[in-house]
């Protein structure tokens, strides 16, 4: 955004300041809407989980802090690894494009993320189980990201913009990692300190948390396959499966994975657990088959990360997930449809408005983009 939201693009500083304000507003509103959605999702999954919520945030904060200090600790970060569309700048007016660019960056996971701080904050928003709390927690991220193009205030030529981008890319990565590690460590410490003041754990909290972990894991895996469809197809082809099976697995596997979060949100965690175990057995058998033909590494398109993974790592990961699923199947109890979803309160009116507005903007943008593409294909 340093080159797209810069004074040289808008001709004068007054217009640029207005564009920067719209960019920041779009990013803040999108982040708040995303936080509200996470809060609702957490509520549907049984959050807040009491002591388990605090422990989850503490573990996530410590794990991602370790990732910053030890780069070899390859903890994945969910992200789309895409830039916001450049054509928005020419298709929409400058106020609309500035706001849309901000909205595209505000969610965070739909673009590039170099650090895991947003993952921990998002986990906290979901663990809170309140849309209003989620909106408040995520909004500062959007505001900070929306104001970041302010570093381009001195860019008056295209060459200035390129030099700024090069300078930012060459800045010390170690310093950024250290700052993020300290911040994540503070979050983890605060969550651990809260454990001392927390009420005794709800007997069902751990099973609800485990069911939520299964739901989020399989949802992440499915979305990664649907978003990076070509990568998923390459993974299936690398596993040397029969062509008819590949054709079915392209869409069948992510849809089967989505059944796990669907069962959990429908109040059927035990069904979700048994279905997850069945999928994990099939995934492990496929990985072992591929390992016999390829050696120690197997193609992996599980979470949109590495192209291949050591078969022992894949088997251990699947065993851990199967253990969580077995715990849910043994301990959890089914509940009525969305039985854990809390009733909306007056404090949820603003998050509901943000989510509705975000959906409206997304629909309008998609409609305009489709119309533009149809016109382009007729030319």
Buried (B, 14 or more C-beta within 10 A) or exposed (E): BBBBBBBBBBEEEEBBBBBBBBBBBBBBBBBBBBBBBBBBBBBBBBBBBBBBBBBBBBBBBBBBBBBBBEEEEEEBBBBBEEEBBEEBBEBBEBBBBBBBBBBBBBBBBBBEBEBBBBBBBBBBBBBBBBBBBBBBBBBBBBBEBBBBBBBBEEBEEEEBBEEBBEEEEEEEEEEEBEEBBEBBBEBBBEBBEBEEEBEEBBEBBBBBBBBBBBBBBBBBBBBBBBBBEEBBBBBBEBBEBEEEEBEEBBEEBBEBBBBBBBBBBBBBBBBBBBBBBEBBEEBBEBBEBBBEEBEEBBBBBBBBBBEBBBBEBBBEBBEEBBEBBBBBBEBBEEBEEEEBBBEBEEEBEBBBBBBEBBEEBEEEBEEBBEEEEEEEEEE
